Amino acid sequence: MDEYVTGVILAEMPSTFESQAKMAQAVAARTFARKAYVTGGKHGDGSVCADSGCCQAYLTNEEYLSLGGSEAAIAQAGEAVKETSGYVITYEGQLIEATYFSCSGGSTEDAEAVWGTDFPYLRAVDSPGEEYALHHTDRVYFTKGDFAAALALKLTGNPTGWIGSATYTAGGGVDTIEIGGKTFTGKELRSLLGLRSTAFSMAPDEWGVAITTKGFGHRVGMSQYGAQAM
């Protein structure tokens, strides 16, 4: 297990992060893998794949070095794992859903807002100090045609009239928003438009729509940049 968790840290967390952040990552990764073993996990057979969008990314030492990683970073990851060896996170005696992501943009999100399932330990909380993160704030711009095509809508006229009312989640993400008379969820728009998170705002002009996002990932659980900030 410790060898596996070391590979997760190498794949999932920047090598420049502090040892305490890597220790937090180690405990979360171990909990995730252990829960998959106990319950069958996402794949039903107890396995954990190396797709970060499904389970957890993973690199062997050799793979990490081939990508430009250093022996020092491997040693630091191994030390974080050693310092937390055997530790997992539980809630009322049960292994938790140990979810994590890159950057919150200032606040984590309620699990219920993202996955429709409520977990008392996966709540929206402030996560200050992440302003230096690479994807704390991002901006993308869609021309009128690209925006309409991405949403499969027939939109005409000035884009400033396309965007209607919106509702928001406890963590500051878009819950629902009306565009061209149709209601979308924030999760749908993140997928359709390839946005980094559901915490976004739209600023239409006569040529298209600018979208500013905050954070990177589903924003549920542990923010890696938040852990580094702490």
C-alpha positions as CSV (number, residue, x, y, z in Angstrom):
1,M,0.0,0.0,0.0
2,D,2.7,2.5,0.9
3,E,4.5,1.9,-2.4
4,Y,1.2,2.5,-4.2
5,V,0.4,5.7,-2.3
6,T,3.9,7.1,-3.0
7,G,3.0,6.7,-6.7
8,V,-0.2,8.5,-6.3
9,I,1.5,11.5,-4.6
10,L,4.0,11.6,-7.5
11,A,1.2,11.7,-10.0
12,E,-1.4,13.8,-8.2
13,M,0.5,16.5,-6.3
14,P,3.2,19.0,-7.4
15,S,6.7,18.1,-6.1
16,T,7.2,21.6,-4.7
17,F,4.4,21.2,-2.2
18,E,5.3,21.1,1.5
19,S,5.6,17.8,3.4
20,Q,2.5,18.3,5.4
21,A,0.4,18.8,2.3
22,K,1.9,15.6,0.9
23,M,1.1,13.8,4.2
24,A,-2.6,14.9,3.8
25,Q,-2.5,13.7,0.3
26,A,-1.1,10.3,1.4
27,V,-3.9,9.8,4.0
28,A,-6.6,10.7,1.4
29,A,-5.1,8.5,-1.3
30,R,-4.7,5.5,1.2
31,T,-8.3,6.0,2.4
32,F,-9.6,6.0,-1.2
33,A,-7.7,2.8,-2.1
34,R,-8.6,1.1,1.1
35,K,-12.3,1.9,0.7
36,A,-12.2,0.5,-2.9
37,Y,-10.7,-2.7,-1.5
38,V,-13.4,-3.0,1.2
39,T,-16.4,-2.0,-0.9
40,G,-15.4,-3.0,-4.4
41,G,-15.0,0.6,-5.5
42,K,-16.0,2.1,-8.8
43,H,-14.9,-1.0,-10.7
44,G,-16.7,-3.5,-8.5
45,D,-13.6,-5.7,-8.0
46,G,-11.7,-3.6,-5.4
47,S,-9.2,-2.3,-8.0
48,V,-8.2,1.4,-8.4
49,C,-7.4,2.6,-11.9
50,A,-4.8,5.2,-12.7
51,D,-7.2,7.6,-14.4
52,S,-7.5,10.7,-12.2
53,G,-10.9,11.4,-13.7
54,C,-12.2,8.1,-12.3
55,C,-10.0,6.9,-9.4
56,Q,-6.5,8.2,-8.8
57,A,-3.5,9.0,-11.0
58,Y,-0.4,6.8,-10.3
59,L,3.2,6.7,-11.5
60,T,5.9,4.3,-10.8
61,N,9.3,5.7,-9.9
62,E,10.6,4.9,-13.3
63,E,7.7,6.6,-15.1
64,Y,8.0,9.7,-12.8
65,L,11.7,10.0,-13.6
66,S,11.1,9.6,-17.3
67,L,8.8,12.6,-17.2
68,G,11.5,14.8,-15.7
69,G,10.9,14.1,-12.0
70,S,13.7,13.9,-9.5
71,E,15.0,11.3,-7.1
72,A,14.6,13.9,-4.3
73,A,10.9,14.3,-5.0
74,I,10.5,10.5,-4.9
75,A,12.2,10.5,-1.5
76,Q,10.1,13.3,-0.2
77,A,6.9,11.6,-1.3
78,G,8.1,8.3,0.3
79,E,8.8,10.1,3.6
80,A,5.3,11.6,3.6
81,V,3.9,8.2,3.1
82,K,6.1,6.7,5.8
83,E,5.1,9.4,8.3
84,T,1.4,8.5,7.8
85,S,1.7,4.7,7.2
86,G,-1.5,2.9,8.1
87,Y,-3.5,6.1,8.7
88,V,-6.9,6.4,7.0
89,I,-9.9,8.7,7.6
90,T,-13.1,7.5,9.0
91,Y,-16.5,9.0,9.9
92,E,-18.6,7.2,12.6
93,G,-16.4,4.2,12.2
94,Q,-16.6,3.9,8.4
95,L,-14.0,4.8,5.8
96,I,-15.0,8.2,4.2
97,E,-15.3,9.1,0.5
98,A,-11.8,10.6,0.4
99,T,-12.3,13.0,-2.5
100,Y,-9.8,15.7,-3.4
101,F,-9.1,18.1,-6.3
102,S,-6.6,20.7,-7.4
103,C,-7.9,24.2,-6.5
104,S,-11.1,25.5,-4.9
105,G,-10.9,29.1,-6.0
106,G,-11.7,30.1,-2.4
107,S,-14.4,27.7,-1.3
108,T,-15.0,23.9,-1.5
109,E,-18.4,22.6,-2.5
110,D,-21.1,20.4,-0.9
111,A,-21.0,16.9,-2.2
112,E,-24.8,17.0,-2.7
113,A,-24.4,19.9,-5.2
114,V,-22.1,17.9,-7.4
115,W,-23.1,14.3,-7.0
116,G,-26.6,14.5,-5.5
117,T,-25.5,12.6,-2.4
118,D,-25.1,14.2,1.0
119,F,-22.1,13.5,3.1
120,P,-21.9,15.4,6.4
121,Y,-18.1,15.6,6.1
122,L,-18.0,16.9,2.5
123,R,-19.4,20.4,3.0
124,A,-18.7,23.8,1.5
125,V,-16.0,25.5,3.5
126,D,-13.8,28.5,2.9
127,S,-10.3,27.7,1.6
128,P,-8.2,30.8,1.8
129,G,-4.7,31.4,0.5
130,E,-5.0,29.7,-2.9
131,E,-4.7,32.9,-4.9
132,Y,-1.3,31.9,-6.2
133,A,-2.6,28.6,-7.7
134,L,-2.2,28.2,-11.4
135,H,-6.0,27.9,-12.0
136,H,-7.4,29.9,-9.1
137,T,-9.0,32.1,-11.8
138,D,-9.3,31.4,-15.5
139,R,-11.0,33.2,-18.4
140,V,-12.2,31.7,-21.7
141,Y,-14.0,33.4,-24.5
142,F,-16.6,31.9,-26.9
143,T,-17.7,33.6,-30.1
144,K,-21.4,33.7,-30.7
145,G,-21.3,30.8,-33.1
146,D,-19.1,28.6,-30.9
147,F,-21.2,29.3,-27.8
148,A,-24.5,28.4,-29.5
149,A,-23.0,25.3,-31.1
150,A,-21.5,24.0,-27.9
151,L,-24.9,24.3,-26.2
152,A,-26.8,23.0,-29.2
153,L,-29.0,26.1,-29.2
154,K,-30.3,28.4,-31.9
155,L,-29.3,31.8,-30.6
156,T,-29.8,35.0,-32.5
157,G,-29.3,38.7,-31.8
158,N,-27.0,40.3,-29.3
159,P,-25.5,37.8,-26.7
160,T,-26.2,40.3,-23.9
161,G,-29.8,39.1,-24.0
162,W,-29.1,35.4,-24.0
163,I,-28.1,35.0,-20.3
164,G,-31.0,34.8,-17.8
165,S,-31.3,34.2,-14.1
166,A,-29.0,31.9,-12.2
167,T,-29.0,30.0,-8.8
168,Y,-25.9,29.1,-6.8
169,T,-24.7,26.4,-4.5
170,A,-23.4,26.8,-1.0
171,G,-19.9,26.7,-2.4
172,G,-20.4,29.4,-4.9
173,G,-20.8,27.2,-7.9
174,V,-23.6,27.6,-10.5
175,D,-26.5,25.4,-9.6
176,T,-28.7,26.4,-12.6
177,I,-28.6,29.1,-15.2
178,E,-31.0,30.1,-18.0
179,I,-29.5,30.6,-21.4
180,G,-31.6,31.3,-24.5
181,G,-34.7,30.3,-22.6
182,K,-33.3,26.9,-21.6
183,T,-32.2,26.0,-18.1
184,F,-28.8,24.3,-17.7
185,T,-27.1,23.0,-14.6
186,G,-23.7,24.2,-13.7
187,K,-22.4,20.6,-14.1
188,E,-23.9,20.4,-17.6
189,L,-22.3,23.7,-18.7
190,R,-18.9,22.7,-17.2
191,S,-19.0,19.6,-19.4
192,L,-20.4,21.2,-22.6
193,L,-18.1,24.2,-22.5
194,G,-15.0,22.4,-21.1
195,L,-14.8,24.7,-18.0
196,R,-12.4,24.1,-15.2
197,S,-15.1,24.2,-12.5
198,T,-18.8,25.0,-11.9
199,A,-17.8,28.2,-10.1
200,F,-18.1,30.6,-13.0
201,S,-19.6,33.8,-14.2
202,M,-20.6,34.9,-17.7
203,A,-20.1,38.3,-19.3
204,P,-21.7,38.5,-22.7
205,D,-20.9,41.2,-25.2
206,E,-22.0,41.9,-28.8
207,W,-19.5,39.4,-30.2
208,G,-19.8,36.5,-27.8
209,V,-19.5,35.4,-24.1
210,A,-16.5,35.6,-21.7
211,I,-16.6,33.1,-18.9
212,T,-14.5,33.4,-15.8
213,T,-14.0,30.3,-13.7
214,K,-12.7,29.9,-10.1
215,G,-10.9,26.8,-9.1
216,F,-10.1,23.6,-10.9
217,G,-11.9,20.3,-10.4
218,H,-15.2,19.2,-8.7
219,R,-14.2,21.2,-5.6
220,V,-15.5,18.5,-3.2
221,G,-13.3,17.4,-0.3
222,M,-9.6,18.3,0.0
223,S,-8.3,21.1,-2.1
224,Q,-4.6,20.3,-2.8
225,Y,-3.7,24.0,-3.1
226,G,-5.7,24.6,0.0
227,A,-3.7,22.0,1.9
228,Q,-0.5,23.6,0.6
229,A,-1.7,27.1,1.8
230,M,-2.5,25.7,5.2
